[in-house]
């Protein structure tokens, strides 16, 4: 086993020891691993040819002292790789810094020999010695045609504008997360995206903390690294954009962190319309003090510049009050991590750059590099412009969604007392009452004339929700901390068969898959799994708690799609979380999405619809939230809307429509959600409703539990 394999093997053992699901930590492995991680790189360095040892020593950062952050992709653990095993990538900043969970990932000057060749006017790899030149142009925004010959007088600082600002076309500030993919974000998302915004074809897409749509960094990064973590250089990404293009984030299902999986043939075809024709290396290698002049010239010509820099503490800690980054007091930047960003404006003080560490870094995601920093070769060591191909895209006219009508056709109040929840199974409606702690069953063979069949209240106290599966009704009973089970083979005569309380504290919802029931235990931040092979004697299987999975706080609603379980939280910004339940005895946490979900949710395909607060958990601005699971580990909030809503309570989905109960304005509101990031209200009604709490859809009918007038109200759904 060679050194690299040995380190990777020990890292694997280390990962298993530091955070194994539901297992004890192996401190012996932990200690040995750290010893080897420190010792092996030294041995590797000593074993290198002397002519190369200086380069490696200069670029090999120490093993990070920060706690290892563990992530999941496709059900498999992965960790941001240590520099000890991959000197081209360090995926974390300094401990305690704002970018502690943000990657870098640009190759350093001494590592460029491993980069692939370029396809523009100059090549990638080792820096060439000839000085590329850039034709002078006016400040009118427009593509700069790369050239390696001087076609006009060389611009000088004296005849360049004192300031240029191209940020009006900047994409929203991105967030590369822990992956060392800075070059991909700088080239694909920021730089290529700038032209798309300017020319009006920036792809729409998911609305989240990473911005509104744009291009997918993982499209080129996964190919540039061959599906492995590693540092990259600009030319690797430009070559791919030149030959293939780059796909839109909304279309690229692998999301923003999956570099394992390569683009599909469909994604490659979609990327073809977003190519570049060439790229130009404008860095003045033979006279680095002229870097300012080269970059200013490009910006004055209307072209953003991707630049390479060394990450120093002042850059790492940039914030809203200290965002000017200057050369350290020693007059040069110490060896460190390479990072790629995009410059989009300048003034007399320096060069403004857009980073991709989120808006919490710098001044809302931006910072200014002093001209001393820019002109210092130890601090800034690369600069590129691109010439994009403007796609010939026929404008797509989105048709106005076909309106529907919601017409009340029936209602019933027999047996109801503050109905809270309703679900439909076959020809029967099951309604839970909060006031008299009962479940009422109706025959809805004729939806316009529901017929009361039976009622039962055994074992329940404040029932929250019910799930029907295999001839049984499974009820989450909140106030007595119970899962209550009824045999409903004969809906006219339901029979209590069993209950379970182990691990439960204020359960809110239950989902059933196969022989297992999964219960959201709101009061103790847990998901409890029971084996229900014999429904009369449910057996406690395991518990997932907030202490094990950061972010599981006030779990309220559970939905299951195939082998994946989605949980919405009521008390956490990590609003939606997903788990692989292929092995119900050991659920595996995969990832989460941000937002402020509040109550019930439903999943259809790879889209989850929920209700919750729009914008902040401290507002009472409850609306419809839509999440797309691009991969189980990549959950993106597509949209959030309060149109027509006041106090959104529950959501049900059928086809291209989502139906939301709006309690405060006593309404049922229908949205066309065929485009998940742009839901549109198409119908609304308040007929017969008073504080509607829950809605279920069956066929062409909506069944609403109307709490304040103790009714089950039935609406027909018809296309106009």
Secondary structure, DSSP 8 states (H G I E B T S, - for coil): --HHHHHHHHHHHHHHHHS-TTS---HHHHHHHHHHHHHHHHHHHHHS-HHHHHHHHHH------S---EEEETTEEEE---TTT-TT-----STTSTTTT----B--GGGGGGS----SSS-SSS--SS--------SS-------SS--S----GGGS-S-EE-GGG-----B-TTSS-HHHIIIIIIIHHHHHHHHT------EETTEES-B-HHHHHHHHTTTS---B-HHHHHHHHHHT---BTTT-TTTTT--SS---HHHHHHHTTS-EEEEEE---TT-GGGHHHHHHHHHHTT--EEEEEEE-HHHHT--SS--EE---TTSS--S-EEEEEEEEEE-SSEEEEE-SB-TTSTBTTEEEEEHHHHT-TTTEEEEEEEEE---------------EEEEEEEEE-TT-SSEEEEEEETTEEEEEETTTTEEEEEE-SSGGG-EEEEEE-TT-SSEEEEEEETTEEEEEETTTTEEEEEE-SSGGG-EEEEEE-TT-SSEEEEEEETTEEEEEEGGGTEEEEEE-SSGGG-EEEEEEETTTSTT--SEEEEEEETTEEEEEESS-SS-EEEEE-SSGGG-EEEEEE-S-EEEEEEEETTEEEEEEESS-TTS--EEEEEEEEEETTEEEEEEEE-TT-SSEEEEEEETTEEEEEETTTTEEEEEE-SSTTS-EEEEEE-TT-SSEEEEEEETTEEEEEETTTTEEEEEEEEE-
